[in-house]
Amino acid sequence: MDKEKIVNKRFRRSFLGYDIEEVDAFLDDIIREFDRRDQEAGVARLRIRMLLEELACRGPIRQPSGEPEPEKARPEEAHGGPEPDE
């Protein structure tokens, strides 16, 4: 769904139908929220692209010399107990 579909949506009128002004006001609220979220998503995409570019410029991450590599979890620690005997 996009903004144009919301803006151009038409409802049939009926004798006991909804208040047209209330429906229009609600759709206006939806459009504003849609625009806000779309803008937030655009900012987030831009931030992700900038961070990826920054990472690419820095090259691979290396441990400073003299410091040990971080220990990787052993298989038994990964699921909370020793490996079962096969």
TORRO-803548 format. One record per atom (N, C-alpha, C): x, y, z. Coordinates in pm, whole numbers, plus 50000, padded with zeros to 5 digits. Layout:
BEGIN
XYZ/...
This chain:
BEGIN
500854988350000/500005000050000/500905012350000/500495022349929/501265034649925/500355046549953/500985058049963/500275070349998/499165073549897/499435071749769/498445074949666/497195066349680/497385053549713/496225044649729/495365049349846/496005053949952/495255058950068/494515071750031/495205080849965/494615093749928/493425091849834/493555082549740/492525080849637/491425070849674/491475065049792/490465055449833/489105062349844/488095056249786/486735061649791/485825051349858/484925056249939/483975047650009/482575050249954/481785039749947/480395041449903/479605048350014/478705056749974/477855063650071/476605055250096/476165055650220/474915048750252/474155057250354/472885054150368/472035061950457/472555061650601/472935050050648/473435048650785/474955046550784/475645052450689/477085050450674/477895058550773/479165058750747/480105065950834/480115080750803/480525088650899/480675103050883/481875105350791/481615110950674/482655112950573/483805121250626/483505131750701/484565140250756/485435132550855/484825123650934/485585115651029/486485105650955/485955099650849/486765090350768/487925097950705/487675109550648/488735117550587/489805121450689/489395125350807/490355129050912/491205117050951/490585105450963/491325093350997/492325089950886/491905090650761/492825088050649/493975098050647/493695110650682/494775120550691/495785116650798/495295111550911/496205106851017/497065095250967/496445086050895/497185074650840/498265079450743/497925088950658/498895094250562/500075100750634/499785108650738/500875115050813/501785104450877/501175094250936/501965083450998/502765075850892/502155073250779/502825066650668/504045074750625/503875087750609/504985096550569/506095096550674/505715097150801/506705097350909/507525084450909/506845073250898/507565060450899/508425058750775/507925063450663/508705062750539/509975071150552/509865082850613/511025091450635/512005084750731/511505078850840/512365071850935/513105060350867/512405052950783/513025041750712/514115046850618/513865058050552/514875063850464/516115068050540/515935074050657/517075078050741/517845065650786/517105055150825/517765042750869/518555036450755/517985036150634/518715030550518/519975038650490/519885051750498/521055060350476/522115057650582/521715056550706/522655053850816/523345040450796/522595030350757/523175017050732/524195018050619/523845024850511/524775026250398/526055033450441/525905043950522/527075051350569/527965042550657/527355034850747/528125026150834/528825015050756/528155009550655/528784999250571/529975004950494/529815017150444/530935023650374/532095026150469/531785030350591/532825032750690/533565019750723/532825008950740/533454996050766/534324991650648/533844993750528/534604989850410/535914997750401/535905010250439/537105018650433/538125014550539/537655009450651/538555005750760/539274992650735/538724984250651/539334971350625/539004961450735/539654949750731/539344939450830/539754943850970/539004939151067/539294942451207/540364932851256/541414938251316/542514930151368/542644932551517/543074922051588/543344923351731/544674930451748/544784939651844/546074945951870/547094935251909/548354936951865/549374926851896/549574925852046/549814913752091/550024911552232/548764908052308/547604910652250/546354907152315/545854894052258/545424884952344/544954872052294/543644873452216/543464864352121/542204863852047/541074860452144/539884865752125/538784861952214/538494847152197/538184840452310/537894826152305/536554823852239/536524813552155/535274809652094/534584799852187/533284800052190/532524791052277/532754776752233/532984768152329/533114753952298/531724748452270/531644737652193/530324732152157/529444729252277/530034724452388/529194721252503/528634733752569/529334745152554/528834757652612/527724763652527/527714760252400/526744766152310/525314761952343/525124749752393/523774745552425/523614741452571/524624744052652/524444742552795/524924729352855/525614720952782/526074708352840/527054701452749/527614690452795/528574683252713/527904676952592/528724674452489/528224667752370/527794653752404/526664648952349/526244635252377/527154625452306/527374613752367/528164603252303/527364597152191/528064594952080/527374588951965/527644574451955/
